[in-house]
Amino acid sequence: MKRWWLPFVHAMNGIRQAIKEERHMKVHAVIGLMVLVAAFYLPLTSVERAVLCLTIGVVLSAEMFNTAFERTVDLVTQEWHPLAKAVKDIASGAVLVLALTSIVIALCIFVPYLVQ
């Protein structure tokens, strides 16, 4: 039983560490919670709520991948290198694209309810 449960413990430790140590992860998590509260306050459909939950999960996962890329680059080299900078910038850009896309998705879902 312990061998089955151990990967989940490690995964939860990773989530906790990302939230504790990464400022942007905290921001994404807080905004995600605010969106979830709004989603259950407004009379959204189950599909709309599911889309919002999926969007939040994708953004949080992307932020954790970005953190993993950044830490891996830092592990490989402590010196400034244009490729290391490119890896970090591209991973960060991917999170930004997802975050902006999530805002558009949230607006598409929330605005019709707020206009009524």
N, C-alpha and C positions, 0 to 999 in steps of 0.2 A: 504493500500500500504506500509506503514511504517513497519508493522509487517512482510511483505514478504521480504523486503529489508534488515532488520536488521541483519539476519544471515550472509549475504554477507559482511556487514560492519565489523562484528566481525571477520570473516575469513580474510579479508584484513588487519585488525589490527594485527592479529596473524602473517601473512606473513611479514608485515613491522617490527614487533618486532623481529622476528627470524633473518631477514636480518640485522637489526640494532645492535642486541646484541650478535649474535653468529658468531664468526670468521670463523668457517668452513662453515657456511651457505653462508657467503660472498664469500668464495673461490669457493664453488660449483656453486653459481649463476654467478660469473664472467666467470668461465670455461664454464658453460652452454651457456652463451651469445656468447662466442667465437666460440663454436661449431655451434650454430645457424647461426652466420655470415658466417662461412665456408660452412655450409650446403646450404645456399642460394647463395653463390658465385660459388660453384662447380655445375656442371650439374647433380645433384642427381635426382633420381626418386622420385615421391611423396611418395611411400612406404618407401624409405630410409629416407626421411625427417621425415615422421611420426614416424618411429622407433626411430630416434634420439630425437624427441620431447618427445615421451613417456619415453624414457630412462632418459632424463633430469628431467622430472616431477617426476619420481619414485625416483631418487636420492635426489632431493630437498625435497620431501615428507618424505623420510626416515630420512633425517637430522632433519626435524621438529619433527617427532615422537621421535627420539633420544633425542632431546632437551626436549620434553614433559616428557619423562621417567626420565631424569636426574632431572628436576625440581620437579617432583612428589616425587622422592626418597628424594630430599633435603627437601621437605615439610614435609615428614613423619618423617625423623630423621636427626638430625644434627651431630650425633655421627657416627664414622666409624663403619661399620658393614660389614662382608664378603658378606652377601647377597645383601646389597646395592651396594657394589663394583661390584659384579657379574652382577647385573641388568644393571648398567652403562656400564660395559665392553662388555656385550653381545649386547646391543643396539648399541654401538659404532662399534662393530665388524660387525653387520649387515649393517651399512652404508658403512664400508670399503669394504665388499663383493660386494655391489651394485656399489660402485664407481669403483672398479677394473673391474667388469663386464661391466660397461659402457665404460671403456677405450677399452676393447676388442671389443665391438660392434662398437665403433667409428673407430677403426683400420680396422675392417672387411669392413666397408662402405667406409672410406676415402682412404685407401691404393691403391685400384685398380685405382682410379681416379688420385691419385698423381703420380703413377708409369707411367701412359701414357704420 
